[in-house]
Amino acid sequence: MTSLPLSDEPTTPGSDGTPPSSDWLQVNIDRGSLIALLLLNTFLTIITLGIYRFWGRTKVRQRLWSAVTLRGDRLTYTGTGKELFVGFLVALVVLLPFMGIVVLLNSLIPPTAFLQHLAMQVAIGLGAGLLGLMALYFARRYLLTRTQWRGIHGGQDQVLGPYMAVHLKAYIPSLLTGGLIQPWADAKTYNYRQSISWFGTARFGAAAKPDALWHIWIPAWLLLVVGYATMIALTLPLTEWTEAAQTAQAAGLAPPPRPDINLPGIFACFGAVVVGLGLWFAYTVRRTVVFLGATWLDDMRLDLPVGWRQVVHVPIMAFVFSVVSYLVIIGAAGVVGTIFGKSLNIAAFVVVLTFVMLALINILSVGWVQVEMLRIIGLHLRLHNVGILDDILNRGQPAPTRGEGLADAIGDIGIGG
């Protein structure tokens, strides 16, 4: 359990005799039981061909929300698996025709029409991006309305058009610069999302700035861009040779000589990408700390005085765990294939491998990253002027009746597995 007084006032009883513990935030998570739940959810999701994941995600969110106690009352997640499942089915009604049209148009383009295929891929990417923004809008609104404290729930203004416009104005410049100015885009969109969010009769706000993020983002961006670009350049001759060899073989001709491969250069590029991914993990963690510390709820300000040394273990352990896990999986798969050979039951092997991969992803993202960040927030977060929470009332605004269907159909916001 972690707890911290939520103001800078002395922790002495008030004039009404209220004990200081009523102003404490507590986070109490049993990581072992949560991981057991994640493993069970993964197993049930596989044997139900993915259907159970809506109910599994709900159970995990209920566990995470209830682990947080504010002024003696727990947070409550009131969403249901049925709401998520129905929302997913409704989203499919929209997405399936869209996907069918994409497949049809692709089939009508001649294989040799490179520019047409490129234009098609750009159009698909833009369409997917717009759908992704819509998915985030509806998923976020659903999560806020299903979060309660003392019977009061959160919410989000119904401003889908402005929401899309603000995000496009931020993400398009970032896209045009190859992601170089992503911290600026993240700060701009975060501040806007808080401005349209509320809890009961109180409204959120934020003044997050990217200043404290550039020193992490720029090295990560450079390593990833340079690493990937150089790796593609080094492997391009081999790709072209492979295509030429296949063409020659089909024509009954001798293949061209195989080009030399710069293996040291490829390994160096791979190392740069690995380090860049590690810094990207660090950026996401630091962004959470900086942005949360620049947020307020009416007159109550949030402050998260966390230094780098308090959070650096989160991205490092996540990165090390993911790399080691994937290497172990690849090695184990190779050993199993060598031992059993042709007698290996491919279907059973794929099911087991899928279970292991999904379980590792859930344990890493939820059991480690989300839980550890929640623990750090519970340990260090301070709320100034916390007494305004006692004056917040419910708005009485109706909540959506379906879950984050579009987000489930094309991805999700990653909270609760």
Rosetta blueprint (number, residue, H / E / L):
1 M L
2 T E
3 S E
4 L E
5 P E
6 L L
7 S L
8 D L
9 E L
10 P L
11 T L
12 T L
13 P L
14 G L
15 S L
16 D L
17 G L
18 T L
19 P L
20 P H
21 S H
22 S H
23 D H
24 W E
25 L E
26 Q E
27 V E
28 N L
29 I L
30 D L
31 R H
32 G H
33 S H
34 L H
35 I H
36 A H
37 L H
38 L H
39 L H
40 L H
41 N H
42 T H
43 F H
44 L H
45 T H
46 I H
47 I H
48 T L
49 L L
50 G L
51 I L
52 Y L
53 R H
54 F H
55 W H
56 G H
57 R H
58 T H
59 K H
60 V H
61 R H
62 Q H
63 R H
64 L H
65 W H
66 S H
67 A L
68 V E
69 T E
70 L E
71 R L
72 G L
73 D E
74 R E
75 L E
76 T E
77 Y E
78 T L
79 G L
80 T L
81 G H
82 K H
83 E H
84 L H
85 F H
86 V H
87 G H
88 F H
89 L H
90 V H
91 A H
92 L H
93 V H
94 V H
95 L H
96 L H
97 P H
98 F H
99 M H
100 G H
101 I H
102 V H
103 V H
104 L H
105 L H
106 N H
107 S H
108 L H
109 I L
110 P L
111 P L
112 T L
113 A L
114 F H
115 L H
116 Q H
117 H H
118 L H
119 A H
120 M H
121 Q H
122 V H
123 A H
124 I H
125 G H
126 L H
127 G H
128 A H
129 G H
130 L H
131 L H
132 G H
133 L H
134 M H
135 A H
136 L H
137 Y H
138 F H
139 A H
140 R H
141 R H
142 Y H
143 L H
144 L H
145 T H
146 R L
147 T E
148 Q E
149 W E
150 R L
151 G L
152 I E
153 H E
154 G E
155 G E
156 Q E
157 D L
158 Q L
159 V L
160 L H
161 G H
162 P H
163 Y H
164 M H
165 A H
166 V H
167 H H
168 L H
169 K H
170 A H
171 Y H
172 I H
173 P H
174 S H
175 L H
176 L H
177 T L
178 G L
179 G L
180 L L
181 I L
182 Q H
183 P H
184 W H
185 A H
186 D H
187 A H
188 K H
189 T H
190 Y H
191 N H
192 Y H
193 R H
194 Q H
195 S H
196 I L
197 S E
198 W E
199 F E
200 G L
201 T L
202 A E
203 R E
204 F E
205 G E
206 A E
207 A L
208 A L
209 K L
210 P L
211 D L
212 A L
213 L L
214 W H
215 H H
216 I H
217 W H
218 I H
219 P H
220 A H
221 W H
222 L H
223 L H
224 L H
225 V H
226 V H
227 G H
228 Y H
229 A H
230 T H
231 M H
232 I H
233 A H
234 L H
235 T H
236 L H
237 P H
238 L H
239 T H
240 E H
241 W H
242 T H
243 E H
244 A H
245 A H
246 Q H
247 T H
248 A H
249 Q H
250 A H
251 A L
252 G L
253 L L
254 A L
255 P L
256 P L
257 P L
258 R L
259 P L
260 D L
261 I L
262 N L
263 L H
264 P H
265 G H
266 I H
267 F H
268 A H
269 C H
270 F H
271 G H
272 A H
273 V H
274 V H
275 V H
276 G H
277 L H
278 G H
279 L H
280 W H
281 F H
282 A H
283 Y H
284 T H
285 V H
286 R H
287 R H
288 T H
289 V H
290 V H
291 F H
292 L H
293 G L
294 A L
295 T E
296 W E
297 L E
298 D L
299 D L
300 M E
301 R E
302 L E
303 D E
304 L L
305 P L
306 V L
307 G L
308 W H
309 R H
310 Q H
311 V H
312 V L
313 H H
314 V H
315 P H
316 I H
317 M H
318 A H
319 F H
320 V H
321 F H
322 S H
323 V H
324 V H
325 S H
326 Y H
327 L H
328 V H
329 I H
330 I H
331 G H
332 A H
333 A H
334 G H
335 V H
336 V H
337 G H
338 T H
339 I H
340 F H
341 G H
342 K H
343 S H
344 L L
345 N L
346 I H
347 A H
348 A H
349 F H
350 V H
351 V H
352 V H
353 L H
354 T H
355 F H
356 V H
357 M H
358 L H
359 A H
360 L H
361 I H
362 N H
363 I H
364 L H
365 S H
366 V H
367 G H
368 W H
369 V H
370 Q H
371 V H
372 E H
373 M H
374 L H
375 R H
376 I H
377 I H
378 G H
379 L H
380 H H
381 L L
382 R E
383 L E
384 H E
385 N L
386 V H
387 G H
388 I H
389 L H
390 D H
391 D H
392 I L
393 L L
394 N L
395 R L
396 G L
397 Q L
398 P L
399 A L
400 P L
401 T L
402 R L
403 G L
404 E L
405 G H
406 L H
407 A H
408 D H
409 A H
410 I H
411 G L
412 D L
413 I L
414 G L
415 I L
416 G L
417 G L
